[in-house]
């Protein structure tokens, strides 16, 4: 496809709202997934650290 201007590109023949909305939702979903994964890794590391500390106390 060839667009005459940037405005035509963003409008995409009248479907721009749906196309860019879909891209926006995917970007939001990916960002949310990354944030949730980081939080889960942080919790797992904290749990492993606590478990390690607890097992060290029992052996003393």
Secondary structure, DSSP 8 states (H G I E B T S, - for coil): ---SSHHHHHHGGGTHHHHHHHHHHHHHHHHHHHHHHHHHHHHHHHHHHHHHHHHHHHH-
